Amino acid sequence: MKQPEKTQRLKILHVVDNQQDRDVFKQISAADPAGYCISECTSPDEALAAAINNSEAFDAVAINHDPAGLDGLALCQKMLAAPVPLPLVLLTGSGQEKIAAEALQAGASDYLIKDPCNAYLDLLPFVLNRVVANHRQQRLSDDTTLSLRQNQDRLLHIIEGITIPTFVIDKNHIVTHWNQACANITGVPAAEVIGTRQQWRAFYSFERPVMADLIVDQVIEHMVVKHYGSKYVRSKIIAEAFEAEDFFPHFGEAGKWLYFTAAPLKDDNGQICGAIETLQDVSDRRKAELALKESERLYRDLSITDGLTKLYNSRHFFGRTREEIERCNRYASPLSLILLDVDNFKGFNDTYGHIDGDRVLAGLADVIRDSIRGVDSAYRYGGEEFIVLFPETEPGEAALVAERIRQTFEQTIFSPEDGVCVTMTISIGGGSYHGGEDLTSFVKRIDEAMYEAKRRGKNRVVFVE
């Protein structure tokens, strides 16, 4: 994974009283010795004193919350009350998201959930760099706002000297400042926009107001909603300012995600005389978040899927069926179920081996998958048994599908050995849910129907009332 860009070594105060957490955290500096300098404190009092008395020695504080030892939330609250002029990141274990949420509400900059596999270490550098960058930007924004009120010449010096992409417009929406960092990230030179009202051209393919324009117009909030939807928030740092994130497809080769803020500039009488907007490339963080979400999705899929057949597993069946039964009882809607079992499967396995037996099961799974609707769901129930759940379906309709599955599978040819062609059959039991019936009783009735199909000679469908 690509590491976030750093302009200097980050100095992190790590508050931890657990040796394992201490060793894990050190992996980020071991992986990038030039990027991080980590100092450690083992007690809240020691950490609080270090952060208050020597805040310039650190860029951020990372606090490990340990229910059995260090109370990270309490320490966050103490530092924020002090206040400590450093961003705080809380590291808490899985299942303790409430603690992390309370820390954010108290004023912590961010949090990470520690997972057993330490995958959170992939995100940790991005989080640390982001909160430090945001903290620096906040302090810079405060300083910049003060400077704007004092002296326009000083504003020019600051805008041109900072590395954060920044531009300024006046009360007539004319661009007055467009620093080199802004030119670099947008691809639009300052000479093309300064003195014009074409700041939109750097961001959009059609004329529309940028966030700084809305600040100058002192628009009511619904206009911000109109142009930015749910992508914006009111700034917690500067009154009358807004923040947002959006994707700009024409930036660079693959587009970029930008975090941008717009704040008003006021004259000595407190009247808005312009607006300043800053930009930050957050593409790496966004990519990391998307990668983490995809990883979590794949893990969820694997946890409910049978590896051989790629159908859902029995654990997912019980959870899903309980939901359907609840809906059935609430709305009196029909619900049907069939249970399939491969006939003489043990004999096939004994003759040709388990590998070819697995091919039979996978082949049956393919037949089932091709025969049911998108709203239906199929599961490997166990061994050579399969279950199909039919929401909003009368038993007669489910019986037609069951017969189609039986006939199609009977015609499927397997070749366990060269020159050998074998066909297999299945016995199917089915029925519909009875109002008020519990899950165990429902499945038991269908199971008995399947065994009745076996008793009647196999390779048949038997439905029960």
Secondary structure, DSSP 4 states (H G I P E B T S, - for coil): -PPPP-SS-EEEEEE---HHHHHHHTHHHHH-TTTEEEEEESSHHHHHHHHHHTGGG-SEEEEE--TTS--HHHHHHHHHHTT-SS-EEEEEETT-HHHHHHHHHHT-SEEEEE-TT-THHHHHHHHHHHHHHHHHHHHHHHHHHHHHHH-HHHHHHHHHH-SS-EEEEETTS-EEEE-HHHHHHHS--HHHHTTSS-GGGGT-SS----HHHHHHHT--HHHHHHHHGGGEEE-SSSTT-EEEEEEETTSTTT-EEEEEEEEEEE-TTS-EEEEEEEEEE-HHHHHHHHHHHHHHHHHHHHHTB-TTT-SEEHHHHHHHHHHHHHHHHHHT--EEEEEEEETTHHHHHHHH-HHHHHHHHHHHHHHHHHHS-TT-EEEEEETTEEEEEEET--HHHHHHHHHHHHHHHHT-EE-SSTT--EE--EEEEEEEPPTT--HHHHHHHHHHHHHHHHHTTSSSEEEE-
